Amino acid sequence: MELPPRSITAEEYAPFSLCFEAAFGIQPTEADLELWRKAVDLDRTLAVFERDEVVASADSYWFDLTLPGARTLPVAGVTRVAVRGTHRRRGLLTALMRTLLDEAHGRGEAVAVLTASEGAIYGRFGYGLATVQASVELSTAHAAFSRPVERTGRLNQVDTETARKVAPAVHDRARRRQPGDVERQDWYWDVHFADPHWAREGASGLFHVLHESAAGDPDGYAAYRWKDNWKRGNPANEVVVVDAFADTPAVEAQLWRHLLDLDLAAKVSAWKRPLDDPLRWLLADPRRLEVTSVRDDLWVRLLDLPAALGARLYATTDRLVMELSDGFCPWNQGGWALEAGPDGPGRARRTGPREPADLRLGVAELGSLFLAGVRASDLARVGRVEELTPGALARADALFGPVGGEPAPFCRSGF
Ligand SMILES: CC(C)(COP(=O)(O)OP(=O)(O)OC[C@H]1O[C@@H](n2cnc3c(N)ncnc32)[C@H](O)[C@@H]1OP(=O)(O)O)[C@@H](O)C(=O)NCCC(=O)NCCS
């Protein structure tokens, strides 16, 4: 008989991790387990035990998410969700999610986010799909830019130690400008720079490239791997881009130019790129940036509406009344009036008896709108949002839409 979910002790870390790794077909070494230990905050873990064995696990980080309007909000980043194959489909994930969301709500956490192993799992718990990611490939023979890149400052290939000192600060500035992006905490950089074998997927270890401004300040970082392919003796190697971010679009363009011009490479690929990739607009032949897959990425679960909706900015000034359903977290259920605009945080409050709703929607749909990457009218067309006041959908599209010319939401990091 399984026991109710509880947090683990330091001694239980290894079996807890192994439960998760086994569900993904991974057999970690001792060194792998040690590398990840720092990423685990024991108080935020949950495990289901049967006798002394961990049979199901879940965990969450506590990190910043960037919201529309360049605001940041600490959120629960749900991770390490797994149920042993021998215990699947008995309700253990449901029990874990119940406890995880109740505890997060109890701690005053407004939002939970996750990336899913499969797209069909989390909608039932009130998570709404909020961002997508694309994998791309580009032949280096067709990678000319439509305008020449102005070279400023200096590009340099650096060792791991040097990159470790400067890349995190460049990233921290970049993620604050990108809605949907999350903070990279120390554990993330530990894993990135340790560059373990399982992360390489048949490619080389990481190469690190830094850009410095003319004044000598680091303002851009790229990391890539090299995949060998000498086709009948001719170089057809692949550059696999892991990171490319900078303080300005002009420096980011210089990083891409460098990656696309590496000798002996026939192809450049990247696994996680935004759908509105700025690289496409740099290219003289945009069709050559081939999208090899598009996948759901960030799922957003709103836990505390006033705190969540009050944390972002909005594109227009309006007052929108919503009739919200939330079967899994019923404290959110009912009428909410959102008064919001571009100049300050929005205000969500319970409606009174004489405030008819403009829109009827579920909490997952509101989670989809939250980062400005999904339009209420698109959800309405498939029956997932209902317009109750004529014109309300167009108003909701405008209100929840991108703020002040920001890009579509996108999360650069996996977690
Ligand atoms: C996905 C996983 C966590 C589900 O755990 P579980 O304990 O079997 O889930 P539950 O029994 O609580 O299922 C709850 C509901 O979700 C459904 N469900 C569970 N996993 C599903 C999946 N992969 N796809 C679609 N539906 C799923 C169940 O059918 C059930 O539906 P119902 O309420 O209509 O009966 C588990 O199968 C697992 O560990 N898989 C491998 C690792 C993984 O993918 N982890 C998730 C990381 S994001």
The ligand as a Tripos MOL2 file, in Angstrom:
@<TRIPOS>MOLECULE
LIG
   48    50     1     0     0
SMALL
NO_CHARGES

@<TRIPOS>ATOM
      1 C1          3.0250   10.3370  -16.8000 C.3       1 LIG1
      2 C2          3.0100    9.6690  -15.4480 C.3       1 LIG1
      3 C3          3.6430   10.5810  -14.3940 C.3       1 LIG1
      4 C4          1.5210    9.4020  -15.0760 C.3       1 LIG1
      5 O1          1.4450    8.8720  -13.7750 O.3       1 LIG1
      6 P1          0.2080    7.9730  -13.2890 P.3       1 LIG1
      7 O2          0.3540    7.7670  -11.8290 O.co2     1 LIG1
      8 O3          0.1020    6.7860  -14.1710 O.co2     1 LIG1
      9 O4         -1.0180    8.9480  -13.5690 O.3       1 LIG1
     10 P2         -2.4510    8.8520  -12.8940 P.3       1 LIG1
     11 O5         -2.7810    7.4040  -12.6370 O.co2     1 LIG1
     12 O6         -2.5600    9.7750  -11.7420 O.co2     1 LIG1
     13 O7         -3.3440    9.3820  -14.1020 O.3       1 LIG1
     14 C5         -4.2180   10.4870  -13.9950 C.3       1 LIG1
     15 C6         -4.9160   10.6510  -15.3070 C.3       1 LIG1
     16 O8         -3.9460   11.0500  -16.3100 O.3       1 LIG1
     17 C7         -3.9910   10.1490  -17.4020 C.3       1 LIG1
     18 N1         -2.6220   10.0100  -17.8750 N.ar      1 LIG1
     19 C8         -1.5430    9.6420  -17.1660 C.ar      1 LIG1
     20 N2         -0.4470    9.6360  -17.9310 N.ar      1 LIG1
     21 C9         -0.8400    9.9930  -19.1610 C.ar      1 LIG1
     22 C10        -0.1590   10.1620  -20.3860 C.ar      1 LIG1
     23 N3          1.1810    9.9310  -20.4810 N.pl3     1 LIG1
     24 N4         -0.8640   10.5650  -21.4510 N.ar      1 LIG1
     25 C11        -2.1980   10.7930  -21.3590 C.ar      1 LIG1
     26 N5         -2.8950   10.6540  -20.2120 N.ar      1 LIG1
     27 C12        -2.2250   10.2600  -19.1150 C.ar      1 LIG1
     28 C13        -4.5250    8.8580  -16.8300 C.3       1 LIG1
     29 O9         -5.0760    8.0450  -17.8310 O.3       1 LIG1
     30 C14        -5.5580    9.3820  -15.8520 C.3       1 LIG1
     31 O10        -6.7070    9.7520  -16.5790 O.3       1 LIG1
     32 P3         -8.1790    9.6500  -15.9390 P.3       1 LIG1
     33 O11        -8.1760   10.5610  -14.7410 O.co2     1 LIG1
     34 O12        -9.0700   10.1070  -17.0390 O.co2     1 LIG1
     35 O13        -8.3140    8.2280  -15.5620 O.co2     1 LIG1
     36 C15         3.7440    8.2980  -15.4670 C.3       1 LIG1
     37 O14         3.1480    7.4650  -16.4190 O.3       1 LIG1
     38 C16         5.2380    8.4270  -15.7590 C.2       1 LIG1
     39 O15         6.0230    8.5450  -14.8490 O.2       1 LIG1
     40 N6          5.5990    8.3860  -17.0610 N.am      1 LIG1
     41 C17         7.0230    8.4360  -17.4680 C.3       1 LIG1
     42 C18         7.7390    9.7150  -17.0220 C.3       1 LIG1
     43 C19         6.9700   10.9480  -17.3810 C.2       1 LIG1
     44 O16         6.5100   11.1170  -18.5190 O.2       1 LIG1
     45 N7          6.8490   11.8750  -16.4240 N.am      1 LIG1
     46 C20         6.2040   13.1700  -16.6130 C.3       1 LIG1
     47 C21         7.2840   14.1930  -16.7320 C.3       1 LIG1
     48 S1          6.6800   15.7410  -17.2660 S.3       1 LIG1
@<TRIPOS>BOND
     1     1     2 1
     2     2     3 1
     3     2     4 1
     4     2    36 1
     5     4     5 1
     6     5     6 1
     7     6     7 2
     8     6     8 1
     9     6     9 1
    10     9    10 1
    11    10    11 2
    12    10    12 1
    13    10    13 1
    14    13    14 1
    15    14    15 1
    16    15    16 1
    17    15    30 1
    18    16    17 1
    19    17    18 1
    20    17    28 1
    21    18    19 ar
    22    18    27 ar
    23    19    20 ar
    24    20    21 ar
    25    21    22 ar
    26    21    27 ar
    27    22    23 1
    28    22    24 ar
    29    24    25 ar
    30    25    26 ar
    31    26    27 ar
    32    28    29 1
    33    28    30 1
    34    30    31 1
    35    31    32 1
    36    32    33 2
    37    32    34 1
    38    32    35 1
    39    36    37 1
    40    36    38 1
    41    38    39 2
    42    38    40 1
    43    40    41 1
    44    41    42 1
    45    42    43 1
    46    43    44 2
    47    43    45 1
    48    45    46 1
    49    46    47 1
    50    47    48 1
@<TRIPOS>SUBSTRUCTURE
     1 LIG1         1 GROUP 0 **** ****
